[in-house]
Amino acid sequence: MRGIKRIAVATMAVGILAAAGCGGGDKPIGAASSNPSSSTSSGGSTGQFKKGGVVTIANVGGQTWPCQFNPFNPSVNGVAGGFVYEPLVFVNVLKSGATTPMLASAFTWSPTKDSIDFTIRDGVKWSDGQPFSADDVVYTFNLMKQQPALDLYALWTGAGLSSVTAAGNKVTMKFKAPAEPYFFNFANQVNIVPKHIWSTGEAASKPATWADPKPVGTGPFTVESCSSNNITYAANGSYWQPGKPYLSKVQYPAYLDNNPANLDLASGKAQWGGQYIPNIDKFYKSKSPENNYWFPPTANVAIVPNLDPSHKVTSNLAVRQAIAYALDREQISKIGESGYQPAANQTGVVTPTFDKYFDKDALTAAGYDKPNPEKAKQLLASAGYSSSNPLKLNVISVTGYTDWDASLAVVKQQLAAVGIELTTQDLQQQSYNQKLYTGDYDLAYSSLSGGPSPYYELRQLLYSKNTAPIGKQANSNYSRYINPDVDKLFDQYASADPDTQVKLIKQISGYMIKDVPIIPTTESVDWYQYNTKDIEGWPTEQNPYAQPAPYNIPDAGQVLANLYSKSAQN
């Protein structure tokens, strides 16, 4: 899992959970379409397959497994969401927000889009045999209200969620204003938890920090065993989708570095990958005709400066501008990421995926369309730095992410040329997350997950209700960026027509240029490798039924429910 890709919070991750990259599509994705008139199939393998087979995941987490599966904890929810826990509806970022019913069999918006009714699926059981019901859904969302640390998408505090109630198998969510763009978050990215488990004991008293070592979910797999070195998932025998999952087990080894994971992928020892492989055609593809890869982009990898006033250097606009002007993003892409991740831009809008939201003229007018080392030097001089008084900064990263190491080496050279001495501090994933979430850093190298439009990533990064004071855990706005004018633009988005939404994103990206709250370097992609020797049913560029990397949540659950073993069919 790369950085904090959860949401995916995660994620990445936030999920936002740590992830080895970010996802995207097989073609440019249009505006958010959170509520199509009809639900669509996930598009994975069809028909009935015999059960059997094992898939092994090679995805570098930069840590050994803590054997925690709390779906509200962005540090660990990437091994829980999709695998064990499920959302109400799956929203496919790669198909402009097309939906697949999950724990909700149907949903209907009110005409004013400030209320939505979910029909909760009948016949679903939790993996411990207890029946799943609308009460579990209501409990999950109200728990997020009672415990703001669990509300990873600021639904109660920012999206205007005012009530979640049940009547029979119907769950009604009411909002203070039109809320359609939030559908991606509340329907797709909130994992539903069992009331009978979470309302007692440590889960009830400490829901944000409870380890949840033996999670009870509705998903296709259960946690059979966990050690620091490996998680074994077993097929959920009472899974609600008839005949699924087809695989018997999933093995998820813990990798501290890309290199051993890459070797396992190249040899076929692991079949599903999620990290950077340099010279991938020679190192991986040439080893077997069954080795395949696909890298779609939808989000950013970025330098995240700490904007809290207690961090006097990185909260100085001139310093952030100097860093942004000094970077040659094409070189970072070419050298650090072998060109697999395209160069990003200071607007934060991923291109060409979201071209219609991209304000190229504003980027050019500000001079961020190309490197400008001389401008960077002038800004540093205005901030009081010089060759005799160089600026020294520290950036935190995750140990084992070899592409991030290579990218930061390029960044270090480029900043040195303008008078900034950059030191990279590689940390174990948990230590990195702790510093990032609580604001204990000057600069951080990071990546979040995106969504069906730039709105979703930018809201995570810039919306003030997603942050927290230094020392407290922020949900996704880790830079501590607070700008009421930007908040107002986000708040207007939900009730705006599509053309106005495009204009709002351009205005928001204008503040990315003006305030430099985040400094994008490359466009994050889904690092996705897959082996077809025995396992089939994979998402492909031709059939992008889910974001394909194993760290995407809840997409990983869609993939795992559709994979099958060819040898098991004999």
C-alpha positions in Angstrom: 0.0 0.0 0.0 1.4 3.3 -1.0 1.5 6.4 1.2 -2.0 6.7 2.6 -4.1 5.6 -0.3 -7.4 4.6 1.2 -10.1 6.9 0.2 -9.1 3.9 -0.8 -8.4 7.7 2.7 -7.1 5.1 1.1 -7.0 4.4 -0.5 -5.6 5.0 0.2 -6.4 5.5 1.3 -7.0 8.0 2.4 -7.7 4.7 2.3 -6.8 7.0 2.6 -4.7 3.9 3.1 -1.2 3.4 2.1 -0.9 2.3 -1.5 1.7 1.6 -4.1 0.1 4.1 -6.5 -3.3 5.4 -7.6 -5.9 4.4 -10.0 -7.4 5.6 -13.2 -9.2 4.7 -16.4 -8.9 3.2 -19.8 -10.1 6.5 -21.3 -10.6 10.0 -20.1 -13.2 10.0 -17.4 -16.1 12.5 -17.5 -17.8 14.4 -14.7 -18.9 12.7 -11.6 -21.9 10.5 -12.2 -22.7 9.3 -8.8 -26.3 8.3 -9.5 -26.8 6.8 -12.9 -30.4 6.1 -13.8 -29.8 2.4 -13.7 -27.2 0.3 -11.8 -24.7 -1.6 -13.9 -22.9 -4.9 -13.4 -19.3 -4.9 -12.2 -18.3 -6.6 -15.4 -15.9 -9.2 -14.0 -16.0 -12.9 -14.7 -19.5 -14.1 -15.6 -21.1 -17.5 -15.2 -20.4 -20.1 -12.5 -17.0 -21.4 -11.8 -15.9 -24.3 -9.6 -14.3 -23.3 -6.3 -10.6 -23.6 -5.7 -7.2 -22.0 -6.2 -5.1 -19.4 -4.4 -4.0 -16.0 -5.3 -0.9 -14.4 -3.7 -0.6 -10.6 -3.5 2.7 -8.8 -3.8 2.1 -5.3 -2.7 4.7 -3.4 -0.6 3.3 -2.0 2.6 6.6 -0.9 4.0 5.9 -2.7 7.3 5.1 -6.0 8.8 1.4 -6.7 9.4 0.1 -5.4 12.7 -2.9 -7.9 12.3 -5.4 -5.1 12.7 -8.4 -4.8 10.5 -10.3 -1.8 11.8 -12.2 -0.4 8.7 -12.2 3.1 10.2 -8.4 3.2 10.7 -6.8 4.6 7.6 -3.5 2.9 8.5 -5.0 -0.6 8.2 -8.3 -0.4 6.3 -6.7 -1.4 3.1 -6.5 -5.0 4.3 -10.1 -5.0 5.5 -12.2 -3.0 3.0 -13.4 -5.1 0.1 -11.8 -8.2 1.5 -13.9 -8.5 4.7 -16.1 -5.4 4.9 -18.3 -4.0 2.1 -20.1 -0.8 1.2 -23.7 -0.2 0.2 -22.9 0.4 -3.5 -19.8 0.0 -5.5 -18.9 3.0 -7.6 -16.5 2.4 -10.5 -14.1 5.3 -11.0 -13.0 3.8 -14.3 -16.5 3.9 -15.8 -17.5 7.5 -14.8 -19.1 6.4 -11.6 -21.2 3.5 -12.8 -22.8 1.7 -9.9 -23.1 -1.9 -8.8 -25.5 -2.8 -5.9 -23.8 -4.3 -2.9 -25.3 -4.3 0.6 -28.0 -2.1 -0.8 -30.0 -3.7 -3.6 -31.3 -0.4 -4.9 -31.3 3.3 -4.1 -33.4 6.3 -4.9 -32.7 10.0 -4.6 -35.4 12.6 -3.7 -36.1 15.1 -6.5 -34.1 17.7 -4.7 -31.2 15.3 -4.1 -31.1 16.1 -0.4 -32.4 12.7 0.7 -31.7 9.2 -0.5 -33.4 5.9 0.3 -31.4 2.6 0.2 -33.2 -0.8 0.0 -31.1 -3.0 2.1 -30.4 -6.4 0.6 -32.2 -9.4 2.0 -30.6 -12.7 2.9 -27.1 -11.3 3.7 -25.3 -12.8 6.7 -22.3 -11.6 8.7 -19.4 -14.1 8.6 -20.3 -15.2 12.1 -23.7 -16.3 10.9 -25.7 -13.4 12.3 -28.2 -11.7 9.9 -27.3 -8.4 8.4 -29.9 -5.7 8.5 -30.7 -2.1 8.0 -29.9 -1.5 11.7 -26.3 -2.3 11.0 -26.2 0.4 8.4 -27.8 3.0 10.7 -25.5 2.0 13.5 -22.4 2.4 11.3 -23.3 5.9 10.2 -24.4 7.1 13.6 -21.2 5.7 15.1 -19.4 8.1 12.7 -21.4 11.0 14.0 -20.7 10.1 17.6 -17.0 9.5 16.9 -15.8 12.2 14.5 -12.4 10.4 14.1 -14.3 7.7 12.2 -16.0 10.1 9.8 -13.1 10.0 7.3 -15.0 11.9 4.6 -16.5 14.7 6.8 -20.0 13.5 6.0 -21.6 14.8 9.2 -19.5 17.9 9.6 -19.0 19.0 6.0 -21.4 17.1 3.6 -24.4 18.1 5.6 -25.6 14.7 6.6 -28.3 15.3 9.2 -29.9 11.9 9.9 -29.7 8.2 9.1 -32.8 6.2 10.0 -34.3 2.8 9.2 -37.8 1.6 8.5 -37.9 -2.1 7.8 -35.4 -2.8 5.0 -35.2 0.9 4.0 -32.5 3.2 5.2 -33.0 7.0 4.6 -30.2 9.5 4.7 -31.1 13.1 4.9 -28.9 16.0 4.1 -29.1 19.8 4.8 -28.6 20.5 1.1 -28.2 18.7 -2.2 -25.7 15.9 -1.7 -25.3 13.9 -4.9 -21.5 14.3 -5.2 -21.0 12.8 -1.7 -22.6 9.5 -3.0 -19.1 8.2 -3.9 -18.0 8.7 -0.3 -21.0 7.5 1.7 -22.2 4.7 -0.5 -18.9 3.4 -1.9 -16.2 4.2 0.7 -17.9 3.6 4.1 -17.5 0.0 5.2 -20.6 -1.3 7.0 -19.8 -2.9 10.4 -22.0 -5.3 12.5 -23.8 -3.6 15.3 -23.7 -6.7 17.5 -19.9 -6.7 17.4 -19.2 -3.0 17.5 -21.7 -2.0 20.2 -19.9 -3.9 23.0 -16.5 -4.1 24.6 -13.4 -2.3 23.3 -15.0 -1.8 19.9 -17.7 0.3 21.6 -15.3 2.2 24.0 -12.5 2.8 21.5 -13.8 2.4 18.0 -11.1 4.5 16.3 -8.2 2.6 17.8 -9.7 -0.9 18.3 -7.5 -3.5 16.6 -10.4 -5.6 15.3 -8.1 -8.6 15.0 -10.8 -11.1 14.0 -13.1 -9.0 11.8 -16.6 -10.0 11.2 -17.9 -8.8 7.8 -20.1 -9.5 4.8 -17.3 -9.6 2.2 -16.1 -12.5 0.1 -13.3 -13.5 2.5 -12.6 -13.9 6.2 -9.3 -13.6 8.0 -8.2 -17.2 8.6 -4.9 -16.3 10.2 -2.5 -13.4 10.5 1.1 -13.1 11.5 3.5 -10.2 11.1 4.7 -11.8 7.9 1.5 -12.9 6.2 -2.3 -12.6 6.2 -4.3 -15.7 5.0 -7.9 -15.0 3.9 -10.3 -17.9 3.4 -13.4 -17.9 1.3 -16.5 -16.8 3.2 -18.7 -19.9 2.9 -21.9 -17.8 3.5 -21.1 -15.0 1.1 -24.3 -13.5 -0.3 -23.3 -13.5 -4.0 -24.3 -17.0 -5.2 -21.3 -19.2 -6.0 -18.7 -16.5 -5.1 -16.0 -16.2 -4.3 -14.4 -18.8 -6.6 -11.0 -18.7 -5.0 -10.4 -20.8 -1.8 -7.8 -18.6 -0.3 -5.8 -15.3 -0.6 -2.2 -15.0 0.6 -1.0 -11.5 1.4 2.7 -11.6 2.5 4.2 -8.5 4.1 6.9 -6.9 2.0 9.3 -4.3 3.4 10.8 -3.4 0.0 9.8 -3.4 -3.7 12.7 -5.7 -4.8 11.6 -9.0 -3.2 8.0 -8.3 -4.2 9.1 -7.7 -7.8 11.1 -10.9 -7.9 8.0 -12.9 -6.6 5.9 -11.3 -9.4 8.4 -11.9 -12.1 8.8 -15.6 -11.1 5.0 -16.2 -10.8 5.2 -16.9 -7.1 2.8 -14.0 -6.6 0.1 -13.4 -9.1 -1.3 -9.9 -8.2 1.0 -7.0 -7.9 0.7 -3.4 -6.8 4.1 -1.6 -6.9 6.6 0.0 -9.2 8.9 -2.3 -11.3 11.7 -0.6 -13.1 12.2 -1.6 -16.7 9.1 -3.7 -16.4 9.1 -5.2 -19.9 12.5 -6.8 -19.4 12.3 -7.6 -15.7 8.7 -8.8 -15.6 6.9 -9.1 -18.9 9.6 -11.0 -20.7 9.8 -13.7 -18.0 6.4 -15.2 -18.9 3.7 -14.7 -21.5 1.3 -14.8 -18.6 2.8 -11.8 -16.9 0.7 -8.6 -17.7 0.5 -5.1 -16.4 -1.7 -1.9 -16.8 -1.1 1.5 -15.2 -4.2 3.9 -15.3 -3.8 7.3 -13.6 -6.4 9.3 -11.6 -4.6 11.1 -8.7 -1.3 12.7 -7.7 1.9 11.9 -5.9 2.9 15.1 -4.1 5.1 16.9 -1.7 2.9 17.8 1.3 4.2 20.9 3.2 3.1 21.4 6.8 1.1 24.7 6.8 0.6 25.0 10.5 2.1 28.3 11.8 4.2 26.3 14.2 6.2 25.1 11.2 7.6 28.5 10.3 9.5 27.5 7.2 6.9 25.3 5.3 4.1 27.6 6.3 5.9 30.4 4.5 4.3 30.8 1.0 7.6 32.0 -0.6 9.3 28.8 0.4 6.5 26.6 -1.0 6.5 28.6 -4.2 10.3 28.2 -4.5 10.0 24.5 -4.2 7.2 24.4 -6.9 9.2 26.5 -9.3 12.4 24.5 -8.8 10.8 21.2 -9.8 11.3 19.7 -13.2 8.4 17.3 -13.0 9.2 15.7 -16.4 12.6 14.6 -15.0 11.0 13.3 -11.8 8.7 11.2 -14.0 11.4 10.0 -16.3 14.0 9.1 -13.8 12.1 8.4 -10.6 9.2 6.5 -12.2 10.6 5.3 -15.5 8.0 7.5 -17.2 5.3 5.1 -16.1 3.8 7.9 -13.9 3.3 11.1 -16.0 4.4 14.4 -14.8 1.9 16.2 -12.6 1.1 19.9 -12.6 0.5 22.6 -9.9 -3.3 22.8 -10.4 -3.7 19.3 -9.0 -5.9 18.2 -11.9 -4.8 14.9 -13.4 -4.5 15.1 -17.2 -5.6 13.8 -19.7 -8.1 11.9 -17.5 -9.8 15.1 -16.3 -8.8 17.5 -19.1 -12.0 19.5 -19.1 -11.3 20.7 -15.5 -7.7 21.7 -16.3 -7.0 25.4 -16.5 -3.8 25.4 -18.6 -4.0 29.2 -19.1 -3.9 29.8 -15.3 -1.0 27.4 -14.9 1.0 29.2 -17.7 0.1 32.7 -16.4 1.6 31.7 -13.0 4.7 30.4 -14.6 4.2 26.8 -13.3 4.1 25.3 -16.7 7.8 24.8 -16.7 10.7 24.8 -14.2 12.0 28.3 -13.2 15.1 27.9 -11.0 15.9 31.6 -11.1 12.4 32.5 -9.8 12.9 29.9 -7.1 16.2 31.5 -6.0 14.6 35.0 -5.9 11.8 33.7 -3.7 14.2 32.0 -1.3 16.3 35.2 -1.1 13.1 37.1 -0.2 12.5 34.6 2.6 16.0 35.3 3.9 17.9 32.3 2.5 21.1 32.3 0.6 24.2 30.2 -0.1 25.6 31.4 3.2 22.3 30.7 4.9 20.9 27.7 3.1 17.4 26.3 3.7 17.5 22.9 5.2 14.4 20.7 5.0 13.4 17.2 5.9 10.9 15.1 3.9 9.4 11.9 5.3 8.7 8.9 3.0 8.0 5.2 3.4 10.8 2.7 3.6 10.9 0.2 0.7 9.2 2.4 -1.8 12.0 2.4 -4.3 10.3 4.6 -6.8 9.6 7.2 -4.2 13.3 7.0 -3.2 14.3 7.5 -6.8 11.9 10.4 -7.3 13.0 12.1 -4.1 16.6 11.8 -5.2 15.7 13.8 -8.3 13.8 16.3 -6.2 16.8 16.6 -3.9 19.1 17.4 -6.8 16.7 20.0 -8.2 16.2 21.7 -4.9 20.0 21.7 -4.2 20.4 23.7 -7.4 18.4 26.6 -6.0 19.8 26.5 -2.4 17.6 24.0 -0.5 19.2 21.1 1.3 16.7 18.3 1.4 17.1 15.2 3.6 14.9 12.2 3.1 13.7 10.2 6.1 12.5 6.8 5.3 10.1 5.4 7.9 8.2 2.2 8.6 4.6 2.6 7.4 3.1 3.0 10.9 5.6 5.6 11.9 5.1 7.5 8.7 1.3 7.4 9.1 1.6 8.6 12.7 3.7 11.6 11.8 1.6 12.4 8.7 -1.8 12.2 10.4 -0.7 14.2 13.5 1.3 16.9 11.6 4.7 15.9 13.0 6.7 16.7 9.9 7.9 19.6 7.7 7.5 17.9 4.3 5.9 14.6 3.4 5.9 12.6 0.2 2.4 11.2 -0.2 -0.4 10.0 -2.4 -4.2 9.9 -1.9 -6.9 8.2 -3.9 -9.0 10.0 -6.3 -12.6 9.6 -7.6 -14.8 10.2 -10.6 -13.7 13.8 -10.9 -10.9 16.0 -9.5 -13.3 17.2 -6.8 -12.8 14.1 -4.7 -9.0 14.2 -4.4 -9.0 18.0 -4.0 -11.6 17.9 -1.3 -9.6 15.4 0.7 -6.5 17.5 0.3 -7.9 21.0 0.9 -11.2 21.0 2.7 -10.7 22.3 6.2 -13.1 20.0 7.9 -10.8 17.1 6.9 -8.0 18.4 9.0 -7.2 18.8 12.7 -4.9 20.7 15.0 -1.3 19.6 15.3 -1.1 16.5 17.5 -4.6 15.4 16.6 -5.3 13.0 13.7 -6.4 14.6 10.5 -8.7 12.6 8.2 -7.0 13.5 4.9 -6.1 17.2 4.8 -2.7 16.5 6.3 -1.1 19.8 5.3 -3.5 21.6 7.7 -4.6 23.9 4.9 -7.5 26.2 6.0 -9.1 28.7 3.6 -12.8 29.6 4.1 -13.0 30.8 0.5 -12.0 27.3 -0.7 -14.4 25.6 1.7 -17.2 27.7 0.2 -16.3 26.5 -3.3 -16.4 22.9 -2.2 -19.7 23.5 -0.4 -21.2 24.9 -3.6 -20.2 21.9 -5.7 -22.9 19.6 -4.6 -25.8 21.7 -5.7 -24.2 23.0 -8.9 -24.9 22.0 -12.5 -22.2 20.1 -14.4 -20.8 23.2 -16.2 -20.7 25.1 -12.9 -18.9 22.2 -11.2 -16.2 22.5 -13.9 -15.8 26.2 -13.1 -15.7 25.5 -9.4 -12.9 23.0 -9.9 -11.0 25.5 -11.9 -11.4 28.1 -9.1 -10.2 25.6 -6.5 -7.2 24.6 -8.7 -6.5 28.4 -8.8 -5.9 28.3 -5.1 -3.5 25.4 -5.7 -1.6 27.8 -7.8 -2.0 30.8 -5.5 -1.4 29.2 -2.1 0.7 26.2 -3.1 -0.8 24.0 -0.3 0.3 20.9 -2.0 3.1 20.4 -4.6 2.2 17.6 -7.1 5.2 15.9 -8.7 3.8 12.9 -10.7 0.4 11.6 -11.5 -0.1 8.5 -9.4 -1.2 5.4 -11.3 -2.5 2.0 -10.3 0.6 -0.1 -10.1 -1.0 -3.3 -11.3 0.6 -6.6 -12.4 -1.3 -9.8 -12.9 -0.5 -13.3 -13.9 -2.9 -15.4 -16.0 -1.1 -18.8 -15.8 -3.8 -20.2 -13.5 -5.9 -17.2 -12.4 -8.4 -15.5 -14.7 -11.1 -12.9 -14.3 -8.8 -9.9 -13.9 -9.8 -6.3 -14.7 -8.2 -5.2 -17.9 -8.0 -2.0 -20.0 -10.7 -3.6 -22.2 -12.8 -4.6 -19.2 -12.1 -2.1 -16.4 -14.7 -3.3 -14.0 -12.8 -2.1 -11.0 -9.6 -0.2 -10.2 -7.1 -3.0 -10.6 -4.4 -2.5 -7.9 -4.8 -4.7 -4.8 -4.6 -1.6 -2.5 -7.7 0.0 -3.8 -10.7 -0.3 -1.5 -13.4 -1.4 -2.0 -12.3 -2.3 -5.5 -10.2 -5.2 -4.2 -13.3 -6.9 -3.2 -14.8 -6.7 -6.7 -11.6 -8.2 -8.1 -11.4 -11.0 -5.5 -15.1 -12.0 -6.0 -14.5 -12.4 -9.8 -11.1 -14.2 -9.9 -11.1 -17.9 -10.5 -8.6 -20.7 -10.9 -8.4 -22.4 -14.3 -6.9 -25.6 -12.8 -9.8 -25.8 -10.4 -12.2 -26.2 -13.4 -10.7 -29.5 -14.4 
